[in-house]
């Protein structure tokens, strides 16, 4: 394929992630979307495949400083977790926590969607971080049929 699908998006608006609840992360700023598989306003956590095939996917979940609990991120397809695509991240309470998912190849049929979700257990809702380069993001690249 001469011009394969590619999507890169980030979060520019703070989002509250509830305590102990997997939450799709809103991606409201698009850097690249060659096939129009993402909307910054409707279902903004999702990249919807326009072409059936294998996609390489990675995401980040960024949280504001808080010294309580764990921070995680995972890749989901159609709202379901992908085994082996979850990561627990550091949390020192003094700085933002950024958790990067494993980079995974996932098979998507046209109209399947992929997203990055965050989870935390600070005891209450915890905001995402959107400062500088520290922010939630989703990266999707078509690999092959």
N, C-alpha and C positions, 0 to 999 in steps of 0.2 A: 504494500500500500504506500503510495507516494506521499500522502498527507494524512498520517494516522491521527486519531483522536488524542488530544492532550488537554488536560485541565490542571490549572494551578490557582488555588484560591485561599484567602486568609480571612480571619475575623477582625473587624475593625470596631465593633460595638460590644461592650461588656455584656456577658451573659451569666446569669446566676445558675450554677449547677447544684441541684438539690443534694442533700446528704444521702449517701448510700443508694443512689439511683442512677443507672446508666442513662445518660442524656446525650442525644445527638447534638453536635456542636454546630451552631450557625456559622456559615461561611458567607459573609456579606460583601466581600470584595473579590473581584475576579481579576487575575493577572493575565490568564490565558484560558480560552475555551474555544478550541478550533471547530467543534461540532455543535455547540449550543446545548450541551447537556446539563447546564446548571442555571439556576435563577438566584439572584441575590436577594429576592424578596419572597418568593413562593417556595416552600420546602427547601429553604436555603442550606440545610445541612447536606443535601443530596447532590451527587453527580449521577445523572441517569444516562446509561449507555445508549448510544445511538447506533452502534455497530456491535454485532455479536462477536465475542472473542475473548482472549486472555488479556487482562489489564494488570499492570504493575501499580500497586497502591501503597501509599504511606500517608500518615497523618500525625499531627501534633495536638496535644491538649496543654494549654498554658493556664496556670492558676496564679492568683495574687498570693503574697506571702501569708502563711498561717502555719503555726507550729504543731497543729493537731492532726493526726491521722495520716492516711495514705492518699496518693494521687495516682490515677491510672488513665490509660487511653486504649482504645481498641478499634479495629476496623469491623464494620458491619455491612452485610449485603441484605437488602430488603428488610432491614431491621433486626436481622439475626447475626449473632457473633460468628466470626470466622475462627475456628480452633487454631491456636498458635499465633494469633494476631493481636494479643493483648500484652501490655507492658505496665509494670509498676514503676513509679519514678521516685526520685529523691524528694525530700521535704525537710529543709533545715529551718523553716520559719522566718528566715531573715531576707530571703530573696524569692523572686518568682520561681515556680516549679514548672518546668517544661518536660512533658513526657512524650517521647516519640514512639509510635507503633513500630513493630517489625515491618519491613518492606515485604509485601506478599504479592504473589500473582494469584488473581482470582478470575474465574470464568464468569462472564456476564453475558446474558442474552439481551437483545435490544429491549429496552424499557426496565431492566433491572437497575437498581440504584445501589450505590456504595456511599458510605459516610464514615466519619470518625466520631466516636462517642467518648465522653469523659465520665469518670466516676470519682468521687472523693468521700471521705468520712470524717470531716472536720467537726461534726456535731450539728451543723446547720448548713444552709446554703453557702456556697463559696463562689466568688466571682472569677471569671476568666480574666486573664491579663491581656491587654492590648497595647502595651507600652513598647515603643521602638520596634525591634525585631522579635520581641517576645509575644507570640500570639498563637492562637489555634490556626491550623492550616490543613488542607487536604490536597494531595498530589495524585493524579490519575493519568496513566499513560497506556495507550493501547500497545500491546506487545506483539501478538500474533493471533491468527485465526485458530 
